C-alpha cells in the first residue's frame, strides 16, 4: 500500500498488504505525521513525512506515476486527517453501504 498526502515523497507499507480489497486510507494527522490504514485498522507505524505544500492538481485514484490500474473502486474520499476511531467508524459505514448496494458487483 502506497500513499502521498501533501508531500513530494510517497510512503508505503513495503509489501505488508497482500490483498488490495477493502478500505485503504492515508491520513495526515499533523504537519509531520502520516498514517496508513487498511479496513479500519492502522497497518504501519506512524511515518515522519513533512508536509511540503498543498496539492494544486487533480486527485488520482488507482494511479502510479504515469500508469493506471484496471481495478475498480466503489468509494473515493478526501478531507481532513482522521483519528483512529474516525477511520474505524468510516470503514463500518462504507462496508454497510457496499453490502447494501452491491456496489462492487456491478
Residue pairs with C-beta under 8 A, 6 or more apart in sequence:
1 12
1 13
1 16
1 17
1 24
1 36
1 38
1 43
2 10
2 11
2 12
2 13
2 64
3 10
3 11
3 12
3 24
3 26
3 34
3 36
4 10
4 11
4 26
5 26
5 27
5 28
5 34
5 49
5 51
6 28
6 51
6 52
6 53
6 54
6 55
7 34
7 49
7 50
7 51
7 52
8 52
9 49
11 26
11 34
11 36
11 47
11 49
13 36
13 43
13 44
16 43
16 44
17 24
17 38
17 43
20 71
22 38
22 39
23 37
23 38
23 39
23 40
23 75
23 90
23 91
23 94
23 95
24 36
24 37
24 38
25 36
25 37
25 38
25 82
25 87
25 90
26 34
26 35
26 36
26 37
27 34
27 35
27 37
27 81
27 82
27 87
28 34
28 51
28 81
29 35
29 46
29 81
29 83
30 81
31 50
31 51
32 48
32 49
32 50
32 51
33 46
33 47
33 48
33 49
34 46
34 47
34 49
35 42
35 44
35 46
35 47
35 84
36 42
36 43
36 44
36 47
37 43
37 84
37 87
37 91
39 91
40 87
40 88
40 90
40 91
40 92
41 88
42 84
42 87
59 76
59 78
61 73
61 76
62 68
62 69
62 71
62 73
63 69
72 104
74 94
74 97
74 98
74 103
74 104
75 94
75 97
75 98
75 103
77 90
82 90
97 103
98 104
